[in-house]
């Protein structure tokens, strides 16, 4: 999974969100050890201090935990991961509804579009 960074928001927030996505999607599994800060920073082409800031925030949220000399690990709390995954999806839905509203669609029209697209994808 490639790191995608833009200039429209703070880099550490984008890193935080991408790591959340990696956890939610199963790229990083519950209990799995993360690569080192330096390795992650190199992979994402960012300053290690920026990556450290993102990881510290994820640790504060409870999605990561540190083992003193062994590194950082993904939480084993699968309910927490499920709730985060649901929250990430809800944010996407809210953004989608906001965008379709800007195009002039009401909620019923947007739901009809989603239903139509879902039928086509089956």
Secondary structure as the mmCIF struct_conf table of DSSP 4:
data_model
#
loop_
_struct_conf.conf_type_id
_struct_conf.id
_struct_conf.beg_label_comp_id
_struct_conf.beg_label_asym_id
_struct_conf.beg_label_seq_id
_struct_conf.end_label_comp_id
_struct_conf.end_label_asym_id
_struct_conf.end_label_seq_id
BEND BEND1 UNK A 7 UNK A 9
HELX_RH_AL_P HELX_RH_AL_P1 UNK A 11 UNK A 25
TURN_TY1_P TURN_TY1_P1 UNK A 26 UNK A 26
BEND BEND2 UNK A 27 UNK A 28
TURN_TY1_P TURN_TY1_P2 UNK A 30 UNK A 31
HELX_LH_PP_P HELX_LH_PP_P1 UNK A 32 UNK A 32
STRN STRN1 UNK A 33 UNK A 33
HELX_LH_PP_P HELX_LH_PP_P2 UNK A 34 UNK A 36
HELX_RH_AL_P HELX_RH_AL_P2 UNK A 37 UNK A 44
TURN_TY1_P TURN_TY1_P3 UNK A 45 UNK A 45
BEND BEND3 UNK A 46 UNK A 46
HELX_RH_AL_P HELX_RH_AL_P3 UNK A 48 UNK A 61
TURN_TY1_P TURN_TY1_P4 UNK A 62 UNK A 62
BEND BEND4 UNK A 63 UNK A 63
STRN STRN2 UNK A 64 UNK A 67
TURN_TY1_P TURN_TY1_P5 UNK A 68 UNK A 70
STRN STRN3 UNK A 71 UNK A 74
HELX_RH_AL_P HELX_RH_AL_P4 UNK A 78 UNK A 102
TURN_TY1_P TURN_TY1_P6 UNK A 103 UNK A 104
HELX_RH_AL_P HELX_RH_AL_P5 UNK A 107 UNK A 121
#
